[in-house]
Amino acid sequence: MGKHPLPGSEKGVAEGSQVVGHCNPAEQIEVVVMLRRQGEQQFEQLVGKITTGDSSAQPLSREAFAKQFGAAPADIARTKAFAAQHGLTVVREDPAASTVVLRGTVAQFQTAFDVQLQHYEHHSIGEYRGRTGPINVPDDLNGVVTAVLGLDNRPQARPHFRIRPPFQPAAGARQQTSYTPLQLASLYEFPAGDGSGECIGIIELGGGYQSSDLNAYFSSLGVKAPSVVSVGVDEGSNQPSGDPSGPDGEVTLDIEIVGAVAPGAKVAVYFTQNSDAGFIDAVNQAVHDTTNKPSVISISWGGPETSWTTQSQQAFNNVLQAAAAVGVTICVASGDSGSSDGASGGNHVDFPASSPYVLACGGTALHASGNAISQETVWNDGASGGAGGGGISSAFAVPTWQKGLSATQAHGGKIALTGRGVPDVAGDASPVTGYTVLIDGAQTVVGGTSAVAPLWAALIARINAIKGAPVGFVNPKLYQAASAFNDITQGNNGSFAASPGWDACTGLGSPNGQKIAAAL
């Protein structure tokens, strides 16, 4: 039987990595196999209508989606036969999410997909299992399998939060201040409500939360603690490490922000491994979760577009399209390293924030006087302090709702968008004007676009509860409602500057929650 390279699966050695040895052939690993959907043409038509704001297209229920667009039983059967042939075990099959998860030894997977797995060492990410070249599939799975994820387990994303350093501001520097999520909801004029009846999904690639932190925090705010459930995906679970500067900081920050602003909503936290397989599968499970049914999902993790393989990016994008089709809004942090996104050589944007199927959330620095915003500028605290991510995608075309827009450059002049512009919206993100939270028993001030994604997710949950139905994919409506935003016109994130209207630092601006609710 012939073998076919899986399109987009080619991998090179990550810059700065070196091979330190072969993998133990007997080591057991799990791999996520993603399959084509049934009704691909109708699916693309539906998603096309929803994402261009065509009001004739209505999102489907999760059950209707599974029936119409899930993986075909014959495709799942073929995949299982292939697994049996190579001695691999089926851990889970999920037709709605078009995935089959397989378990076996390194040796079995190397034979099955015709790959060589080796141990690599990298100065900043440590040791990981990696591969080079393409993944190969047999004749009868050619065109059936769209992605094979997890052979390589290098960390794929980083959390986008920053703990305020204990520094002395220089003479003339901005005054430090901090806000509770409730104060920000008030400054941004969120509509009244607590998100009752909604579920907010949060994706976490490691770390965990302690219930004692959450209870103490919500009690200090005088807010009823929300119901928080943890959902383990692919060997992931709630595992607090006791290190607030690690993933615990991300997890706790996300839950405390959504829980403070929408305490009536259920909060489902999907824990997984930090790899492309874990990340994509966790979002996929959240989108198709018929138990918790999140109507909005918050993602505070990502990495430069250039760090993703084409297969992973397309597989992820497929999942984000499915979210639009079932009416789930996805809010994603746009990054904390300004216009370079922390990658070498030029400007880069962060993925999944750069997907045209999400609401990308950028950062501002906010100062208030009494109950009103006195000044709001682009978040940029310099090289060591971080800046809001934003720019122009090199992976995705300009979506219809951004046609005709241009990005203002920091050194003057404008450039027309040649790809998807990032971000769409913004909110307070500077650690200098950050969020007061409680992490691992200590009160801490945190910033980062990581805080903006859950803030917007909580706003969407309040709006969904008021409306009595999910608002779903919001971008086309938001781009037609410029007056619903506080337009940010001062500051830059490195290469791009704020300007009237949409810009590549703060998008359309920060929210006036009541006007956003009216627009949606």
C-alpha positions as CSV (number, residue, x, y, z in Angstrom):
1,M,0.0,0.0,0.0
2,G,1.3,3.4,-0.9
3,K,2.0,6.2,1.5
4,H,1.1,9.9,1.0
5,P,2.7,12.9,2.8
6,L,0.0,14.8,4.8
7,P,-0.2,18.3,3.3
8,G,1.3,21.0,5.5
9,S,2.8,18.4,8.0
10,E,6.4,19.1,7.1
11,K,8.5,20.2,10.2
12,G,12.0,21.5,10.4
13,V,14.2,21.6,13.4
14,A,13.1,24.6,15.6
15,E,15.7,27.4,15.6
16,G,18.0,26.9,18.6
17,S,17.2,23.2,19.0
18,Q,19.5,20.2,18.8
19,V,19.0,16.5,18.8
20,V,20.1,14.9,22.0
21,G,19.1,11.3,21.2
22,H,16.5,8.9,20.0
23,C,13.2,8.5,21.8
24,N,12.6,5.3,23.9
25,P,10.8,3.1,21.4
26,A,8.7,1.6,24.2
27,E,7.5,5.0,25.6
28,Q,3.6,5.2,25.4
29,I,2.3,8.4,23.8
30,E,-1.1,9.7,22.7
31,V,-1.8,11.2,19.2
32,V,-4.8,13.1,18.0
33,V,-6.0,12.2,14.5
34,M,-8.3,14.7,12.9
35,L,-10.6,13.6,10.1
36,R,-12.5,15.4,7.3
37,R,-16.1,16.5,7.9
38,Q,-19.2,15.3,6.1
39,G,-20.9,17.9,4.0
40,E,-17.8,20.0,3.7
41,Q,-19.3,22.2,0.9
42,Q,-22.5,23.0,2.9
43,F,-20.3,23.6,6.0
44,E,-18.2,26.2,4.1
45,Q,-21.3,27.9,2.8
46,L,-22.8,28.1,6.3
47,V,-19.6,29.4,7.8
48,G,-19.1,31.9,4.9
49,K,-22.6,33.4,5.5
50,I,-22.2,33.5,9.3
51,T,-18.8,35.1,9.2
52,T,-19.7,37.8,6.6
53,G,-22.7,38.8,8.7
54,D,-25.4,37.4,6.5
55,S,-28.5,37.4,8.7
56,S,-30.2,34.6,6.8
57,A,-27.7,32.1,8.2
58,Q,-28.5,30.8,11.7
59,P,-26.0,28.9,13.9
60,L,-26.8,25.2,14.5
61,S,-27.3,23.4,17.8
62,R,-24.3,21.2,18.7
63,E,-26.5,18.1,18.1
64,A,-27.5,19.3,14.6
65,F,-23.9,20.1,13.8
66,A,-22.7,16.6,14.8
67,K,-25.4,15.0,12.6
68,Q,-24.7,17.2,9.6
69,F,-21.0,17.9,9.8
70,G,-19.4,15.3,12.1
71,A,-16.9,12.7,10.7
72,A,-18.5,9.9,8.6
73,P,-18.8,6.5,10.4
74,A,-16.9,5.0,7.5
75,D,-14.0,7.3,8.0
76,I,-13.8,6.5,11.7
77,A,-14.0,2.8,10.9
78,R,-11.1,3.2,8.5
79,T,-9.0,5.0,11.0
80,K,-9.7,2.4,13.7
81,A,-8.8,-0.4,11.2
82,F,-5.5,1.4,10.5
83,A,-4.9,1.7,14.3
84,A,-5.5,-2.0,14.9
85,Q,-3.2,-2.9,12.0
86,H,-0.4,-1.1,13.8
87,G,-1.2,-2.3,17.4
88,L,-2.5,1.2,18.4
89,T,-5.4,1.6,20.9
90,V,-8.3,3.9,20.4
91,V,-8.6,6.1,23.5
92,R,-11.5,8.2,22.3
93,E,-13.5,8.7,19.2
94,D,-15.5,11.9,18.8
95,P,-17.5,12.1,15.6
96,A,-18.8,15.7,16.3
97,A,-15.3,17.0,16.7
98,S,-14.0,14.8,13.9
99,T,-11.3,13.3,16.0
100,V,-9.9,9.9,17.0
101,V,-7.3,9.8,19.8
102,L,-4.8,6.9,19.6
103,R,-2.4,5.5,22.1
104,G,0.7,3.3,21.5
105,T,4.4,3.2,21.7
106,V,6.8,5.5,20.0
107,A,8.0,2.6,17.8
108,Q,4.4,1.8,16.7
109,F,3.7,5.4,15.8
110,Q,7.0,5.7,13.9
111,T,6.0,2.7,11.7
112,A,2.3,3.8,11.4
113,F,3.1,7.3,10.1
114,D,6.6,6.7,8.7
115,V,8.3,9.3,10.9
116,Q,11.4,9.4,13.1
117,L,10.9,10.7,16.6
118,Q,13.9,12.2,18.5
119,H,14.6,14.0,21.7
120,Y,15.6,17.7,21.2
121,E,17.0,20.2,23.6
122,H,16.2,23.9,23.3
123,H,17.8,26.7,25.5
124,S,14.4,28.2,26.5
125,I,11.8,25.5,26.1
126,G,13.9,22.6,27.5
127,E,13.6,19.0,26.2
128,Y,10.9,17.8,23.9
129,R,10.0,15.0,21.5
130,G,10.2,16.2,17.9
131,R,10.3,15.1,14.3
132,T,11.4,16.5,10.9
133,G,9.9,16.1,7.5
134,P,6.3,15.1,6.7
135,I,3.8,12.7,8.3
136,N,2.7,9.9,5.9
137,V,-0.6,8.2,5.7
138,P,-1.7,5.1,3.7
139,D,-3.8,5.2,0.4
140,D,-7.1,4.5,2.1
141,L,-6.6,7.4,4.6
142,N,-5.4,9.9,2.0
143,G,-7.8,12.8,2.0
144,V,-9.6,11.3,5.0
145,V,-7.1,12.4,7.7
146,T,-6.6,16.1,7.8
147,A,-4.0,16.3,10.7
148,V,-2.0,14.1,12.9
149,L,-1.1,16.0,16.1
150,G,1.0,15.0,19.1
151,L,3.9,13.0,17.6
152,D,5.8,16.2,18.4
153,N,5.2,17.5,21.9
154,R,7.2,20.8,21.9
155,P,5.4,23.6,23.8
156,Q,3.3,25.4,21.2
157,A,2.1,28.5,23.1
158,R,2.8,30.8,25.9
159,P,0.5,32.5,28.4
160,H,0.0,36.2,27.7
161,F,0.0,37.7,31.2
162,R,2.6,39.8,33.1
163,I,2.9,40.2,36.8
164,R,3.7,43.8,37.8
165,P,7.3,44.0,38.8
166,P,8.2,45.8,42.0
167,F,9.9,48.6,40.3
168,Q,10.4,52.3,41.2
169,P,8.8,54.5,38.4
170,A,11.3,56.9,36.8
171,A,10.7,60.6,37.3
172,G,7.8,61.7,35.1
173,A,6.6,58.0,34.6
174,R,3.0,57.2,34.7
175,Q,1.5,56.6,38.1
176,Q,0.9,53.0,39.1
177,T,-2.7,52.0,39.8
178,S,-4.8,48.9,39.7
179,Y,-8.5,47.9,39.4
180,T,-10.7,45.0,40.3
181,P,-12.5,43.4,37.3
182,L,-15.7,45.0,38.7
183,Q,-14.2,48.5,38.6
184,L,-13.2,47.9,35.0
185,A,-16.7,46.6,34.1
186,S,-18.1,49.8,35.6
187,L,-15.5,52.1,33.8
188,Y,-16.3,50.3,30.5
189,E,-20.1,50.7,31.2
190,F,-20.9,47.0,31.0
191,P,-24.7,46.3,30.9
192,A,-26.1,45.1,34.3
193,G,-26.4,41.4,34.9
194,D,-24.3,38.4,36.1
195,G,-24.3,36.1,33.1
196,S,-26.9,33.7,34.7
197,G,-27.6,30.6,32.7
198,E,-24.5,31.0,30.5
199,C,-21.3,28.9,30.6
200,I,-17.9,30.5,29.9
201,G,-15.2,28.1,28.7
202,I,-11.5,28.8,29.5
203,I,-8.6,27.0,27.8
204,E,-5.5,26.3,29.9
205,L,-2.3,24.6,28.8
206,G,-1.0,23.7,32.3
207,G,-1.1,25.0,35.8
208,G,-4.2,25.1,38.0
209,Y,-6.2,26.9,40.5
210,Q,-6.8,26.5,44.2
211,S,-10.5,26.8,45.4
212,S,-9.2,28.6,48.5
213,D,-7.9,31.5,46.3
214,L,-11.1,31.7,44.4
215,N,-13.4,31.7,47.5
216,A,-11.2,34.3,49.3
217,Y,-11.1,36.5,46.1
218,F,-14.8,36.5,45.3
219,S,-15.6,37.0,49.0
220,S,-13.3,40.1,49.1
221,L,-15.2,41.6,46.2
222,G,-18.6,40.8,47.8
223,V,-19.4,38.6,44.8
224,K,-21.1,35.1,45.0
225,A,-18.5,32.6,43.9
226,P,-19.4,31.1,40.5
227,S,-19.6,27.4,39.9
228,V,-16.2,26.4,38.5
229,V,-15.7,22.9,36.9
230,S,-12.4,21.5,35.6
231,V,-12.5,19.4,32.5
232,G,-9.4,17.3,31.7
233,V,-8.4,16.9,28.1
234,D,-5.8,14.4,26.8
235,E,-4.1,13.7,30.2
236,G,-4.5,17.3,31.3
237,S,-5.9,18.2,34.8
238,N,-6.1,21.0,37.3
239,Q,-2.6,20.9,38.8
240,P,-1.6,24.1,40.7
241,S,2.2,24.2,41.0
242,G,2.3,26.9,43.7
243,D,4.3,29.2,41.3
244,P,2.2,32.4,40.6
245,S,4.6,33.5,37.8
246,G,4.0,30.2,36.0
247,P,0.8,28.9,34.4
248,D,-1.1,29.1,37.8
249,G,-1.0,32.9,37.3
250,E,-2.8,32.5,34.0
251,V,-5.4,30.0,35.2
252,T,-6.3,32.0,38.3
253,L,-6.3,35.4,36.5
254,D,-8.7,34.0,33.9
255,I,-11.2,32.5,36.3
256,E,-11.1,35.5,38.7
257,I,-11.9,38.0,35.9
258,V,-14.8,36.1,34.3
259,G,-16.1,35.0,37.7
260,A,-16.1,38.5,39.1
261,V,-17.8,40.0,36.1
262,A,-20.2,37.1,35.4
263,P,-20.6,35.3,38.7
264,G,-24.0,33.8,37.6
265,A,-22.3,31.9,34.7
266,K,-20.8,28.5,35.1
267,V,-17.1,28.5,34.4
268,A,-15.7,25.4,32.6
269,V,-11.9,25.2,32.6
270,Y,-10.4,22.9,30.0
271,F,-7.0,21.7,31.1
272,T,-4.6,20.1,28.6
273,Q,-0.9,19.7,27.7
274,N,1.0,22.6,26.1
275,S,1.4,21.2,22.6
276,D,-0.4,21.8,19.3
277,A,-2.3,18.5,19.9
278,G,-3.4,19.5,23.4
279,F,-4.3,23.1,22.5
280,I,-6.4,22.2,19.4
281,D,-8.1,19.3,21.0
282,A,-9.1,21.3,24.1
283,V,-10.7,24.0,22.0
284,N,-12.4,21.3,19.9
285,Q,-13.8,19.6,23.0
286,A,-15.0,22.9,24.5
287,V,-16.8,23.9,21.2
288,H,-18.6,20.5,21.0
289,D,-19.2,20.1,24.8
290,T,-22.8,19.0,25.2
291,T,-22.5,18.8,29.0
292,N,-21.3,22.3,29.9
293,K,-22.3,24.0,26.6
294,P,-20.1,27.1,26.7
295,S,-21.5,30.0,24.7
296,V,-18.2,31.9,24.8
297,I,-14.6,30.7,25.2
298,S,-11.6,32.6,26.4
299,I,-8.1,31.8,25.2
300,S,-5.1,33.6,26.7
301,W,-2.4,31.5,25.1
302,G,-0.7,31.7,21.7
303,G,2.5,31.8,19.7
304,P,3.8,33.6,16.6
305,E,2.2,32.5,13.4
306,T,5.6,31.3,12.1
307,S,5.9,28.8,15.0
308,W,2.9,26.7,13.7
309,T,3.0,24.1,11.0
310,T,0.4,24.7,8.2
311,Q,-1.4,21.5,9.2
312,S,-1.7,22.6,12.8
313,Q,-2.9,26.1,11.8
314,Q,-5.5,24.7,9.4
315,A,-6.7,22.1,11.9
316,F,-7.1,24.8,14.6
317,N,-8.8,27.1,12.1
318,N,-11.2,24.3,11.2
319,V,-12.2,24.1,14.9
320,L,-12.7,27.8,15.1
321,Q,-15.0,27.7,12.1
322,A,-17.0,25.0,13.8
323,A,-17.4,27.4,16.8
324,A,-18.8,30.1,14.5
325,A,-21.2,27.4,13.0
326,V,-22.6,26.5,16.5
327,G,-22.8,30.2,17.7
328,V,-19.8,30.1,20.1
329,T,-17.8,33.4,20.5
330,I,-14.1,32.9,20.9
331,C,-12.1,35.7,22.6
332,V,-8.3,35.4,22.2
333,A,-5.4,37.4,23.7
334,S,-3.3,39.1,20.9
335,G,0.1,38.8,22.7
336,D,2.3,40.8,25.1
337,S,5.4,41.4,23.0
338,G,4.3,44.3,20.8
339,S,4.5,44.2,17.0
340,S,7.3,41.6,16.9
341,D,5.3,39.1,19.0
342,G,8.7,38.2,20.5
343,A,9.8,36.5,17.3
344,S,13.0,37.4,15.5
345,G,13.0,39.4,12.3
346,G,10.4,42.0,11.6
347,N,6.7,42.1,12.5
348,H,4.7,39.0,13.6
349,V,1.2,38.4,14.9
350,D,0.1,35.8,17.4
351,F,-2.0,32.7,16.5
352,P,-4.8,31.8,17.2
353,A,-5.5,35.5,17.7
354,S,-4.8,36.0,14.0
355,S,-7.5,33.6,12.9
356,P,-10.4,35.4,11.1
357,Y,-12.8,33.3,13.2
358,V,-12.0,34.8,16.6
359,L,-12.3,38.1,18.4
360,A,-8.7,39.2,18.9
361,C,-8.2,41.2,22.1
362,G,-5.4,43.8,22.3
363,G,-4.1,46.0,25.2
364,T,-4.4,49.5,26.6
365,A,-3.2,51.4,29.6
366,L,-6.1,53.0,31.4
367,H,-6.3,55.8,34.0
368,A,-9.5,56.7,35.7
369,S,-10.7,59.8,37.6
370,G,-13.6,58.9,39.8
371,N,-16.0,56.7,37.9
372,A,-14.8,57.7,34.4
373,I,-11.8,57.0,32.2
374,S,-9.5,60.0,32.1
375,Q,-7.0,58.7,29.7
376,E,-6.5,55.4,27.7
377,T,-3.6,54.8,25.4
378,V,-1.9,51.8,23.7
379,W,-0.3,49.5,26.2
380,N,3.5,49.8,25.7
381,D,5.7,49.6,28.8
382,G,9.0,49.3,26.8
383,A,11.1,46.2,26.0
384,S,11.0,44.7,29.5
385,G,7.5,45.7,30.5
386,G,5.6,44.4,27.5
387,A,3.3,45.9,24.8
388,G,0.0,44.8,23.2
389,G,0.4,42.5,20.2
390,G,-1.0,43.6,16.9
391,G,-0.2,43.8,13.2
392,I,-1.0,42.1,9.9
393,S,-1.3,38.4,9.4
394,S,0.9,36.6,6.9
395,A,-1.2,33.5,7.1
396,F,-4.8,34.7,6.6
397,A,-6.4,36.9,4.0
398,V,-8.3,40.1,4.8
399,P,-11.8,39.2,6.1
400,T,-14.7,41.0,4.5
401,W,-15.4,43.0,7.6
402,Q,-11.8,44.5,7.4
403,K,-11.9,45.3,3.7
404,G,-10.6,48.8,2.9
405,L,-8.8,49.3,6.3
406,S,-5.2,50.3,6.7
407,A,-2.7,50.2,9.5
408,T,-1.0,53.4,10.8
409,Q,2.8,53.0,11.1
410,A,4.6,54.3,14.1
411,H,7.1,56.2,11.9
412,G,4.3,57.8,9.9
413,G,2.2,56.8,6.9
414,K,-0.4,54.1,6.5
415,I,-0.3,50.7,4.8
416,A,-3.3,48.9,3.4
417,L,-4.1,45.6,5.0
418,T,-2.6,42.7,3.0
419,G,-3.8,40.1,5.5
420,R,-6.1,39.8,8.5
421,G,-5.5,42.8,10.8
422,V,-4.9,42.1,14.6
423,P,-6.5,42.9,17.1
424,D,-10.2,43.6,16.7
425,V,-10.9,45.1,20.1
426,A,-8.9,46.1,23.3
427,G,-9.1,46.6,27.0
428,D,-6.9,47.5,30.0
429,A,-3.7,45.3,29.9
430,S,-0.7,47.2,31.2
431,P,0.6,45.8,34.5
432,V,1.2,49.5,35.5
433,T,-2.6,49.9,35.4
434,G,-3.4,46.2,36.0
435,Y,-5.9,43.9,37.6
436,T,-5.9,43.2,41.4
437,V,-6.2,39.4,41.7
438,L,-5.3,36.7,44.3
439,I,-2.9,34.0,43.1
440,D,-1.5,31.2,45.3
441,G,-2.6,33.0,48.4
442,A,-1.0,36.4,47.6
443,Q,-2.7,39.6,46.3
444,T,-1.0,40.4,43.0
445,V,-1.4,43.0,40.3
446,V,-1.4,41.4,36.8
447,G,-1.6,42.7,33.2
448,G,-1.3,41.3,29.8
449,T,-3.8,40.8,26.9
450,S,-4.5,37.6,28.9
451,A,-6.7,39.7,31.1
452,V,-8.5,41.3,28.1
453,A,-9.8,38.0,26.6
454,P,-11.6,36.9,29.8
455,L,-12.9,40.5,30.3
456,W,-14.5,40.5,26.9
457,A,-15.7,36.9,27.4
458,A,-17.5,38.0,30.6
459,L,-19.1,40.9,28.7
460,I,-20.3,38.6,26.0
461,A,-21.7,36.2,28.7
462,R,-23.7,39.1,30.2
463,I,-25.0,40.1,26.8
464,N,-25.9,36.5,26.0
465,A,-27.8,36.2,29.3
466,I,-29.7,39.5,28.6
467,K,-30.5,38.5,25.0
468,G,-31.5,34.9,26.0
469,A,-29.5,33.6,23.0
470,P,-25.8,33.5,22.1
471,V,-24.5,36.4,20.0
472,G,-22.1,33.9,18.3
473,F,-19.6,35.3,15.8
474,V,-19.6,39.0,16.5
475,N,-16.9,40.5,14.3
476,P,-19.1,41.7,11.3
477,K,-21.5,43.5,13.7
478,L,-18.8,45.1,15.8
479,Y,-17.0,46.5,12.7
480,Q,-20.3,48.2,11.8
481,A,-20.6,49.7,15.3
482,A,-17.6,52.0,15.6
483,S,-19.5,54.3,18.0
484,A,-19.8,51.5,20.6
485,F,-16.0,51.8,21.3
486,N,-13.7,54.2,23.1
487,D,-11.4,55.0,20.2
488,I,-7.7,54.9,21.3
489,T,-5.6,57.4,19.3
490,Q,-2.4,57.7,21.3
491,G,0.6,55.4,21.6
492,N,2.2,52.6,19.6
493,N,3.1,48.9,20.0
494,G,6.5,49.2,18.2
495,S,5.9,49.3,14.5
496,F,2.2,50.3,14.6
497,A,0.6,53.4,16.0
498,A,-2.9,54.2,17.3
499,S,-5.1,56.3,15.1
500,P,-8.7,57.3,14.7
501,G,-10.8,54.2,13.8
502,W,-9.4,50.7,13.6
503,D,-5.6,50.4,14.2
504,A,-3.1,47.5,14.5
505,C,-2.6,48.2,18.3
506,T,-6.0,48.4,19.8
507,G,-8.3,47.4,17.0
508,L,-11.7,49.3,17.1
509,G,-10.9,50.4,20.7
510,S,-12.0,49.5,24.2
511,P,-15.7,48.7,24.9
512,N,-18.6,50.8,25.9
513,G,-20.4,47.7,27.2
514,Q,-24.0,49.0,26.9
515,K,-23.4,50.2,23.3
516,I,-21.8,46.9,22.4
517,A,-24.9,45.1,23.9
518,A,-27.1,47.3,21.7
519,A,-25.0,46.6,18.6
520,L,-25.2,42.9,19.1
